[in-house]
Amino acid sequence: MTPDGLDIRFAVNAIAPYLLTQKLLPLIGTSGRVVNLSSAAQSPVNLNALAGQASLSDGEAYAQSKLALTMWSRSLALLLKEQGPAIIAVNPGSLLGSKMVKQAFGIAGGDIQVGAEILCRVALADEFSTASGQYFDNDKGQFASPHPDALNPQKSEKLVNIIETILKKASTSH
């Protein structure tokens, strides 16, 4: 938990990237890209947990925070359209050899370079310049449908509103 009572996984994986993106939007321009590190592990977001009013297990918090990131990425991309940068959520690959995978699953995992390479490609390659609002699944090597909640405008709007409320509360309390 953060000192503000938020689940650290939501703070790091969804709320902080949202705030950073919002702050950088005026500097990025329409030809830029925001590449958000999502995951194949996505599960429906408990909005109370996002707001710090419910506890989740490590795995639940991780999967929900990654869906939250994917949801606001798509939502913001659809809102900005051509008036902003391309915003793309990416699953870099499942069970890559990160510290998290080693600790959580007790396995070495796959070549982490696979994840680094796709993130660089999404950030720089022409093939992704018009992919705003899409989800790239590197396990499949192509664009794919994210979790159905990310395609639901009402659920995404509720999620974004909660993130905005958290950020407003944080800015007035510090």
Backbone hydrogen bonds, N-H to C=O, Kabsch-Sander energy under -0.5 kcal/mol:
donor,donor_aa,acceptor,acceptor_aa,energy
2,T,6,L,-2.9
5,G,2,T,-2.1
7,D,49,A,-0.6
10,F,7,D,-0.5
11,A,7,D,-2.4
12,V,8,I,-2.8
13,N,9,R,-2.6
14,A,10,F,-2.0
15,I,10,F,-2.7
16,A,11,A,-2.8
18,Y,14,A,-1.4
19,L,15,I,-2.5
20,L,16,A,-2.9
21,T,17,P,-2.4
22,Q,18,Y,-2.5
23,K,19,L,-2.4
24,L,20,L,-2.0
25,L,21,T,-1.8
27,L,24,L,-1.8
28,I,24,L,-1.7
29,G,25,L,-1.3
32,G,29,G,-0.9
34,V,86,A,-3.2
35,V,33,R,-0.5
36,N,34,V,-0.7
36,N,88,I,-2.9
38,S,36,N,-1.2
38,S,90,V,-2.4
42,Q,40,A,-1.2
43,S,63,A,-1.1
47,L,45,V,-1.0
49,A,46,N,-0.5
50,L,46,N,-2.2
51,A,47,L,-1.9
52,G,49,A,-1.4
53,Q,48,N,-3.5
54,A,48,N,-0.6
61,A,57,S,-2.8
62,Y,58,D,-2.4
63,A,59,G,-2.5
64,Q,60,E,-2.6
65,S,61,A,-2.5
66,K,62,Y,-2.1
67,L,63,A,-1.6
68,A,64,Q,-2.5
69,L,65,S,-2.0
70,T,66,K,-1.9
71,M,67,L,-3.0
72,W,68,A,-2.5
73,S,69,L,-2.0
74,R,70,T,-2.1
75,S,71,M,-2.4
76,L,72,W,-2.7
77,A,73,S,-2.1
78,L,74,R,-2.5
79,L,75,S,-1.9
80,L,76,L,-2.7
81,K,77,A,-2.4
83,Q,80,L,-2.6
84,G,81,K,-0.9
86,A,32,G,-2.3
88,I,34,V,-2.8
88,I,86,A,-0.5
89,A,134,Q,-1.8
90,V,36,N,-2.9
91,N,136,F,-3.0
96,L,93,G,-0.6
97,G,110,G,-2.9
98,S,96,L,-3.0
102,K,98,S,-2.3
103,Q,99,K,-2.6
104,A,100,M,-3.0
105,F,101,V,-2.6
106,G,101,V,-0.5
106,G,102,K,-1.3
107,I,101,V,-0.7
110,G,95,L,-2.7
114,V,111,D,-1.7
115,G,112,I,-0.6
116,A,112,I,-1.7
117,E,113,Q,-2.8
118,I,114,V,-1.7
119,L,115,G,-1.9
120,C,116,A,-2.1
121,R,117,E,-2.3
122,V,118,I,-2.8
123,A,119,L,-1.9
124,L,120,C,-1.8
125,A,121,R,-2.9
128,F,125,A,-1.7
129,S,126,D,-1.9
131,A,128,F,-1.7
133,G,87,I,-3.4
134,Q,131,A,-2.2
135,Y,144,A,-0.5
136,F,89,A,-2.7
137,D,135,Y,-0.6
137,D,142,Q,-2.5
138,N,91,N,-2.4
138,N,136,F,-0.8
140,K,137,D,-1.0
141,G,137,D,-1.3
142,Q,137,D,-1.6
144,A,135,Y,-2.5
150,A,147,H,-1.9
151,L,148,P,-1.3
152,N,149,D,-1.2
156,S,152,N,-2.4
157,E,153,P,-2.3
158,K,154,Q,-2.1
159,L,155,K,-2.2
160,V,156,S,-2.7
161,N,157,E,-2.5
162,I,158,K,-2.0
163,I,159,L,-2.3
164,E,160,V,-2.8
165,T,161,N,-2.3
166,I,162,I,-2.6
167,L,163,I,-2.5
168,K,164,E,-2.5
169,K,165,T,-2.5
170,A,166,I,-2.4
171,S,167,L,-2.2
172,T,168,K,-1.6
173,S,169,K,-1.3
174,H,170,A,-0.8
